[in-house]
Amino acid sequence: MRHLLLALCLAILAQPALAQDTDLRPMETKETSRGWEAVGRLDIDRSGFCTAALISETTILTAAHCLFDDQGARIPPDRFTFLAGLRDGRAAAIRAVIRATPHPDYVHHGTRARNDAVSVDLAVLELDRPIRLPSLAPYTVGGAPTRDVPLTVVSYARDRANVASLQKTCHVLDAISHVVMMTCAADFGASGAPVFATADGIAHIVAVLSAKGEADGAAVSLAATVAGTLDTVLTAHRDGQAPLVSPGPRFTSSGARNDTGAKFVRP
């Protein structure tokens, strides 16, 4: 992967530069949001939010770093609220969260990601009650995205917190070790947003938005792919496993990965 300067965020993502694809369209009507209602805003203790998506009647998927506060402490599950299909202050369904599980190998650091943070930046949260509405069918997951497959992202973010925005087309620029670098736009609040690829007319979640950064002077975003990784999170959630520290790829003292030259920096 080309040289990167990346900013990992806690429930937020930094502003995109103009080099990113930025054809974001707010889904302000029932018609424009059709098929995307199972994406929702994940409120965090009424002080911030991420984006999340329904993957079963009782489970939502988001980024692992959304589960931690600015000091690196785990946020209790009862401080999260999922507002599915939120549009102009009204949600199709509102659920509390009773349990949250990050990827067992995810390690949260205050200023620098000293582990392969993006590649395991996935978490699942269990809702207090199932969501069983025809318009809120859970999404299935798909294989890792490739450069020739256009991507779609649905997210909430700063200045568009009350209505989801659709970026119909963005693309993979590069990929390494369960991380894809993309032209997809990222902004405050878009952490955890589902990245979709469409096959046979059906949208499948293929990655989760994790970070933004810069590559060769252009703004980019990074996402953790779900293929082969989400199963680990679901197993940990089912078994009630506590997070484990995994050696992962080694970093230099400056935070640069030996094998990619990437620097991960939290704001």
SULWOJO-V203820 format. One record per backbone hydrogen bond with DSSP energy under -1.0 kcal/mol. CO is the residue of the C=O (numbers start at 1). NH is the residue of the N-H. Records with the same first field share a line. If there is no record, write none. Layout:
# SULWOJO-V203820
CO: NH ; NH
This chain:
# SULWOJO-V203820
4: 263
5: 214
6: 265
7: 212
17: 20
22: 24
25: 166
26: 28
29: 33
33: 36
36: 39
38: 54
39: 85
40: 52
41: 83
42: 50
43: 81
44: 47
48: 44
50: 42
52: 40
53: 61
54: 139
57: 131
58: 127
59: 55 ; 56
60: 125
61: 53
62: 123
63: 66
64: 67
65: 68
67: 75
69: 72
73: 69
76: 79
77: 80
79: 45
80: 97
81: 43
82: 95
83: 41 ; 86
84: 92 ; 93
87: 90
90: 87
93: 84
95: 82
96: 128
99: 126
101: 124
103: 106
104: 244
111: 266
112: 114
115: 117
118: 121
120: 122
122: 103
123: 62
124: 101
125: 60
126: 98 ; 99
133: 136
140: 205
146: 149
151: 170
152: 196
153: 167
155: 165
157: 160
162: 88
164: 27
165: 155
166: 25
167: 153
170: 151
171: 183
174: 181
176: 179
178: 225
179: 176
180: 223
181: 173 ; 174
182: 221
183: 21
187: 190
188: 158
190: 193
191: 51
193: 209
194: 154
195: 206 ; 207
196: 152
197: 204
199: 202
202: 199
204: 197
205: 142
206: 226
207: 195
208: 224
209: 192
211: 222
212: 7
213: 220
214: 5
215: 218
218: 215
220: 213
221: 182
222: 210 ; 211
223: 180
224: 208
226: 229 ; 230
229: 233
230: 234
231: 235
232: 236
233: 237
234: 238
235: 239
236: 240 ; 241
250: 258
252: 255
256: 252
257: 261
262: 257
263: 6
265: 8
